[in-house]
Amino acid sequence: MKSERALHHASLVIAVASIALFATGCFALNAAAGAEEAKEREAQKAQQEKKEAPPIPAPGKVHDEALAKQLVDKMTSKGTITAAKVIFSDDEWRIERNENSGVVTGRVANATVIYKKKDGKCAQDPSLLRQQFVGNDFVGPGEWALMMTDKYEIPCEKGGL
């Protein structure tokens, strides 16, 4: 009986030691992998910050000063932006249709929005303007979709601000 108890106790000690050794090894592997992932994220972030802005496009045939002015007025009225410029770069609107019926639902045009913030820094923001089709006409000014991730800091002189 004593030998069975000693054998059982020794088995437990070996099992606990094995688990502790395994857990320590797993923690070390997880910590090393986490540190490596953090380095990769930092490198990606630094690369994104270095990413140069695309060239400022020339106005396309869709360019409409009245639509551009509506966004500029809206952006500058909030007070966080002191100046802005909008350039529609497409030569024609992209027509959107209902996928089942084929009925025209709206139109979309690409634009580049360049603006100057209160801190004096300028940004280039690729964006879209979407106008709904209601009745027999497209409703203006439409809905602007300023991109959330692709903003580029640029010299204000480059943007003409």
Steps between C-alpha positions, in 0.01 A plus 500: 500500500785736589673423174178561305458836674863593431461393138181705469667802662803469270268478198322817609829685549618395154166601343499844669864558406425403139202735486703786651783440255258482207312814609826693543614393155164599347514839674849560368388407148188721526701793637756468221227477236323803650820705497560404137142598403542835677819568303319415175210733587742784577682443170169503309392818679830672417469391137145637479614832644773516235253416222497788258179660387394423146536786252225759520275424204400741228131586492300253292194570287277436802664786694230734624598814692153533656515147648859557611404828671221327693749261662756774561235716672384204709856410608612855584178585687588249775810701590755216509601562139605845382516439124406227259506412133310224319604351166271257317733278303260281301401565141155352556274396785475130589132405491367276779209268431279276710648152459159334457303747288776695326334829594743792543544576872783751497834611364850523644806711416854489639641818646809612686443728796793712612464693822694703751442432868511754781849381595624614157557149361341398172352166400399329178194276533380280212120495519173431322184695435180300464174649382169315521272478199149609599220532246672615183802675647808456718461667838781741594719576675518131589682300764874534539706201604831633622737205537582396854839343440660655195568854614842632405682791661634726225675835476233771475676647195453171313125521559476866404384610847 
